[in-house]
Amino acid sequence: MEIGDSKGIEKLVEDWKVKVSNHAQVGGIETSVLDNGAGRGTRIAWINTGGGLRFKVVIDRAMDIAEAFYNQHSLAWISHGGITYPQPFSDKGIDWLRTFGGGLLTTCGLSHAGGPESDGFGDRGLHGLIGNQPAEIVSIVQPDLRAGKYDMSITGIIRETRPFGPSLELKRTISATLGEPKLRIHDEVINKANTATPHMLLYHFNFGWPIVDEGTDILWNGQWRPRFEENAKIFKEGNAFKKAPAPLESHLGSGEEVALIDVDADIFGDSICGLHNAKLGLAVALKFKKEQLPWLANWQHWGKGEYVTGIEPSTHPLSGQAKAREDGTLIFLEPEETREYDLELSVLTAREEIEEFELKVNV
């Protein structure tokens, strides 16, 4: 059976009807609570797509995604600390890093994404508040093959709020289809305050070994510039900055580089980026709407034991609230105004699929 095709699903249904007692034997969503280490007491949900992709949603950390695997291959980079219990007041300076577990996805925002800053509108720590906020789960939908329902989803509400404002609400749905190695994220950000509120959002996808290894292709296209031109060693014209290198001595400690990309879109308005590890015959494709997320950051940190690249769609080029306010690009949501965001991450293994993916990003 070919996972993900219609005939494969039909065969799966036939087998379900006569051979399987419980949907969990094939795939679905299971919730739990961590009971040890720094993450003790943290709620999680394991999602098994039944198509080789399985991943852990951290309910108490903005429904972000920690571990993610395709069959035996890990896709995500996990920091030394891993999952920690939410710490909503880790919001000063670079305190955010103390609870940064890495993982496939860390959400940054909802009102600030970028470095720490202070101005007449307040003090803002690195990458904002939302990643340390727990979700209120409002629904879990399991697949039901007998009824011909292959989709599964988990939906929660995460709040960044205080009395008298600002008060932003993120309604997040993470979904998958049984038999398909892909996940979908649908986010709605709503201003629940009675005054206009600044809004910024960054999807910090973190990929690690073995999908990221020496020679892995880093796939994106668009007009780019290094974040800090005076220190750029990797992101220079003529350099192979779209190939993952071996670990670098220069990236011990806090060594890193970031490119900011005005990402291209296809005729449907979709921006597509990702990774391809030819040695594994494995690619990961990330798709999102250019209109919703016009910028992409490529973070490269090739330290020994901290070997990671980030592919990060965003509403802004890591500018932070102060710079965006100054140049007029800061988004303000009016009371009850909603912004929606849609992303899809797919694992590709068929040669034809990978070639088509690479063609779309003009490798």
Stockholm file with secondary structure:
# STOCKHOLM 1.0

chainA/1-363         MEIGDSKGIEKLVEDWKVKVSNHAQVGGIETSVLDNGAGRGTRIAWINTGGGLRFKVVIDRAMDIAEAFYNQHSLAWISHGGITYPQPFSDKGIDWLRTFGGGLLTTCGLSHAGGPESDGFGDRGLHGLIGNQPAEIVSIVQPDLRAGKYDMSITGIIRETRPFGPSLELKRTISATLGEPKLRIHDEVINKANTATPHMLLYHFNFGWPIVDEGTDILWNGQWRPRFEENAKIFKEGNAFKKAPAPLESHLGSGEEVALIDVDADIFGDSICGLHNAKLGLAVALKFKKEQLPWLANWQHWGKGEYVTGIEPSTHPLSGQAKAREDGTLIFLEPEETREYDLELSVLTAREEIEEFELKVNV
#=GR chainA/1-363 SS CCTTSHHHHHHHHHHHHHHCSSGGGTCEEEEEECCSGGGTTCEEEEEECSSSEEEEEETTTTTEEEEEEETTEECBCBCSSCSCCCCTTCCSTTGGGGGCCBCSEEEEEESCCSSCEEETTEEECTTBSGGGCCEEEEEEECCBGGGTBCEEEEEEEEEEECTTSCEEEEEEEEEEETTCSEEEEEEEEEECSSSCEEEEEEEEEEEETTTSCTTCEEECCEEEEESSGGGCSSSSTTSCTTBCCSCCGGGSTTCCEEEEEEECCCTTSEEEEEEEETTTTEEEEEEEETTTCCEEEEEEEEETTEEEEEEEEESSSSCHHHHHHHHTCCEEECTTCEEEEEEEEEEECSHHHHHHHHHHTTC
#=GC SS_cons         CCTTSHHHHHHHHHHHHHHCSSGGGTCEEEEEECCSGGGTTCEEEEEECSSSEEEEEETTTTTEEEEEEETTEECBCBCSSCSCCCCTTCCSTTGGGGGCCBCSEEEEEESCCSSCEEETTEEECTTBSGGGCCEEEEEEECCBGGGTBCEEEEEEEEEEECTTSCEEEEEEEEEEETTCSEEEEEEEEEECSSSCEEEEEEEEEEEETTTSCTTCEEECCEEEEESSGGGCSSSSTTSCTTBCCSCCGGGSTTCCEEEEEEECCCTTSEEEEEEEETTTTEEEEEEEETTTCCEEEEEEEEETTEEEEEEEEESSSSCHHHHHHHHTCCEEECTTCEEEEEEEEEEECSHHHHHHHHHHTTC
//
